Amino acid sequence: MAFSNPLMEKNIIEIDVRVVKVVTFKVPKDLYEEVERAVMEHGFYNISEFIKRALDEYINYLENSNLTPKL
C-alpha cells in the first residue's frame, strides 16, 4: 500500500522553513568573561556559537519528538 498524504492529493506541498532571529543579551562584563572562558574550555569558539548550537539541538529534539517549537 502506498503512503497517502492528503495535502499531496490536493496538489499542496508542505514546506518547513527555519527562521533565524538575532537576539541581543545584556550581561555584566565580568559574568560574560567568566562564561566565555568556560564555553571556550568546552571547545566552542564563543558564547554565540554555544547558544546557537544549544538552540539547534533543542529544535532538533523537538522535531524528532514530534513536538512543534513555538518560536
Summary of the structure (lengths in Angstrom):
residues: 71
radius of gyration: 19.1
end to end distance: 36.5
largest distance: 62.1
contacts: 101
relative contact order: 0.08
helix: 49%
strand: 0%
